[in-house]
Amino acid sequence: MSRTADPTYIPECLISAGLDLFIGQGYNATGIQQITDHAGVPKGSFYNHFAGKEAFAALVVARYADNNEKSWALMMSTAPSGPMDKIRHVFEQMIAYHEHGERLCGCLIGNFAGEIALSSPACRAELLKAQAAWRDRLAELIVQAQAAHAVRADIDATLLSELTWNLWEGALLRMKIEGSIRSLKQSISLILDLFYPPVSEPVAALNK
């Protein structure tokens, strides 16, 4: 079957192009003409497959989340055996990705949260799912590390994972402003080395 006879070929090209452009320059700065040009397909073909830019962006977010899940699985396949070592490995790999990438663009989830989460219910729903999936993957490792007494157990694993997400996304924003991964290294070092270790006194307020 030729690529033009494959009904998934054009929409896949468009989603791939949209993902690349949205990460690089954001939602508002990316037009449909740019997307179709980047994909190498006629502009009219866009509307044969997608209802509009907003619906298309929601699908791109879903694809980004799928890619993140695959990347996580790959990182786990090369990670050390200990749960805390796995957590450190994940962040080392993610920091290395930004350090060696061609551009410091941050995270599509965080970028879109600032641009269209309030104006697009469809995109917001996909952003929430992507965020929750990231949180749950990390929380699973935190639970394992708590059971091994390698991470503090006085804070719920999901809350600790959410805190880590908040810190990571904030560091990514700083990275984009400063043009440096210093904030990523500094923030992850602080939370893993100073906040994750077990403590003798519980912090009850954080569990409310």
C-alpha positions as CSV (number, residue, x, y, z in Angstrom):
1,M,0.0,0.0,0.0
2,S,1.4,3.4,-0.9
3,R,1.6,6.1,1.7
4,T,-1.1,8.1,0.0
5,A,-3.5,5.1,0.1
6,D,-3.0,4.8,3.9
7,P,-5.8,6.7,5.5
8,T,-3.7,7.3,8.6
9,Y,-0.7,8.8,6.7
10,I,-1.9,12.4,6.4
11,P,-3.3,12.8,9.9
12,E,-0.2,11.2,11.4
13,C,2.0,13.7,9.4
14,L,-0.1,16.5,10.7
15,I,-0.1,15.4,14.3
16,S,3.7,15.0,14.1
17,A,4.1,18.4,12.6
18,G,1.8,20.0,15.1
19,L,3.6,18.4,18.0
20,D,6.9,19.8,16.7
21,L,5.6,23.3,16.1
22,F,3.5,23.5,19.3
23,I,6.5,22.6,21.4
24,G,8.8,24.9,19.6
25,Q,6.6,28.0,19.3
26,G,3.4,27.5,21.2
27,Y,-0.3,27.3,20.3
28,N,-1.1,30.9,19.4
29,A,2.0,31.4,17.2
30,T,1.3,28.3,15.2
31,G,-1.1,28.5,12.3
32,I,-2.8,25.8,10.3
33,Q,-0.9,26.8,7.2
34,Q,2.4,26.3,9.1
35,I,1.3,22.9,10.3
36,T,0.3,21.7,6.8
37,D,3.5,23.2,5.3
38,H,5.6,21.5,8.0
39,A,3.8,18.2,7.3
40,G,4.2,18.6,3.5
41,V,0.5,18.2,2.8
42,P,-2.2,20.5,1.2
43,K,-3.9,22.9,3.7
44,G,-7.3,21.6,2.7
45,S,-6.4,18.2,3.9
46,F,-6.3,19.4,7.5
47,Y,-10.1,19.9,7.6
48,N,-10.6,16.5,6.0
49,H,-9.3,15.0,9.3
50,F,-9.8,17.6,12.0
51,A,-12.7,19.8,13.0
52,G,-10.4,22.7,13.8
53,K,-7.2,23.9,15.4
54,E,-8.5,23.4,19.0
55,A,-9.7,19.8,18.4
56,F,-6.4,19.1,16.6
57,A,-4.4,20.6,19.6
58,A,-6.2,18.3,22.0
59,L,-5.2,15.3,19.9
60,V,-1.6,16.6,19.9
61,V,-1.6,16.8,23.7
62,A,-2.9,13.2,23.8
63,R,0.0,12.1,21.5
64,Y,2.5,14.0,23.6
65,A,1.2,12.1,26.7
66,D,1.5,8.8,24.8
67,N,5.1,9.7,23.9
68,N,5.8,10.5,27.6
69,E,4.5,7.1,28.7
70,K,6.7,5.4,26.1
71,S,9.7,7.5,27.2
72,W,9.0,6.5,30.8
73,A,8.9,2.8,30.0
74,L,12.2,3.2,28.2
75,M,13.8,5.0,31.1
76,M,12.5,2.2,33.4
77,S,14.1,-0.4,31.2
78,T,17.6,1.1,31.8
79,A,17.0,2.2,35.4
80,P,18.8,0.8,38.5
81,S,16.8,-1.7,40.6
82,G,16.2,0.4,43.7
83,P,13.1,2.6,43.7
84,M,14.9,5.8,44.8
85,D,17.6,5.1,42.3
86,K,14.9,4.8,39.7
87,I,13.5,8.2,40.6
88,R,16.9,9.8,40.4
89,H,17.5,8.1,37.0
90,V,14.2,9.5,35.6
91,F,15.1,13.0,36.4
92,E,18.7,12.6,35.3
93,Q,17.4,11.4,31.9
94,M,14.9,14.2,31.6
95,I,17.4,16.8,32.5
96,A,19.9,15.3,30.0
97,Y,17.1,15.5,27.3
98,H,16.8,19.2,27.8
99,E,20.5,19.8,28.2
100,H,21.3,18.1,24.9
101,G,18.3,19.2,22.9
102,E,18.5,21.7,20.1
103,R,16.2,24.1,21.9
104,L,15.0,24.8,25.4
105,C,11.3,24.7,24.8
106,G,10.1,23.2,28.1
107,C,7.1,20.9,28.4
108,L,4.1,21.0,26.1
109,I,1.8,20.4,29.1
110,G,3.1,23.3,31.0
111,N,3.3,25.5,27.9
112,F,-0.3,24.8,26.9
113,A,-1.5,25.2,30.5
114,G,-0.4,28.8,30.3
115,E,-1.8,29.4,26.8
116,I,-5.1,27.6,26.3
117,A,-6.1,25.6,29.4
118,L,-8.7,28.3,30.4
119,S,-10.1,28.9,26.9
120,S,-10.3,25.3,25.6
121,P,-12.2,22.7,27.6
122,A,-11.1,19.9,25.2
123,C,-7.4,20.8,25.6
124,R,-7.8,21.2,29.3
125,A,-9.2,17.7,29.6
126,E,-6.3,16.2,27.8
127,L,-3.8,18.3,29.8
128,L,-5.4,17.1,33.1
129,K,-5.1,13.4,31.9
130,A,-1.5,13.9,30.9
131,Q,-0.6,15.6,34.2
132,A,-2.3,12.8,36.1
133,A,-0.5,10.1,34.2
134,W,2.9,11.7,35.0
135,R,1.9,12.1,38.6
136,D,0.7,8.5,39.0
137,R,3.9,7.0,37.4
138,L,6.1,8.9,39.8
139,A,3.8,8.2,42.8
140,E,4.1,4.5,42.1
141,L,7.9,4.8,42.5
142,I,7.5,6.9,45.6
143,V,5.3,4.3,47.2
144,Q,8.0,1.6,46.5
145,A,10.7,3.9,47.9
146,Q,8.6,4.6,51.0
147,A,8.2,0.9,51.5
148,A,12.0,0.5,51.3
149,H,12.4,3.4,53.8
150,A,14.2,5.4,51.2
151,V,11.6,8.3,51.0
152,R,9.7,10.0,53.8
153,A,6.4,8.2,54.6
154,D,4.8,11.1,56.5
155,I,3.5,12.6,53.2
156,D,1.2,10.8,50.9
157,A,3.0,9.5,47.8
158,T,0.5,11.3,45.4
159,L,0.9,14.6,47.2
160,L,4.7,14.3,47.1
161,S,4.5,13.5,43.4
162,E,2.3,16.5,42.8
163,L,4.7,18.7,44.6
164,T,7.5,17.4,42.5
165,W,5.5,18.0,39.3
166,N,4.8,21.6,40.4
167,L,8.5,22.2,41.1
168,W,9.6,20.6,37.8
169,E,7.2,22.6,35.7
170,G,8.3,25.8,37.5
171,A,11.9,25.0,36.8
172,L,11.1,24.4,33.2
173,L,9.6,27.9,32.9
174,R,12.8,29.3,34.5
175,M,14.8,27.3,32.0
176,K,13.0,28.9,29.1
177,I,13.5,32.4,30.5
178,E,17.2,32.0,31.5
179,G,18.2,29.8,28.6
180,S,19.9,27.4,31.0
181,I,19.1,24.0,32.7
182,R,20.6,25.3,36.0
183,S,17.1,25.6,37.5
184,L,16.3,22.0,36.6
185,K,19.4,20.6,38.3
186,Q,19.1,22.9,41.3
187,S,15.4,22.2,41.9
188,I,15.6,18.4,41.5
189,S,18.7,18.2,43.7
190,L,16.9,20.2,46.5
191,I,13.8,18.2,46.5
192,L,15.4,14.7,46.2
193,D,18.3,15.4,48.5
194,L,16.5,17.5,51.2
195,F,12.8,16.9,51.0
196,Y,12.5,13.3,50.0
197,P,14.6,11.7,52.7
198,P,12.8,10.1,55.7
199,V,12.1,12.4,58.7
200,S,11.3,11.6,62.3
201,E,8.5,14.1,62.7
202,P,5.4,13.9,60.5
203,V,4.2,17.0,58.6
204,A,0.5,16.7,59.1
205,A,-0.6,19.9,57.3
206,L,0.8,18.6,54.0
207,N,-1.5,15.6,54.1
208,K,-4.7,17.7,54.5
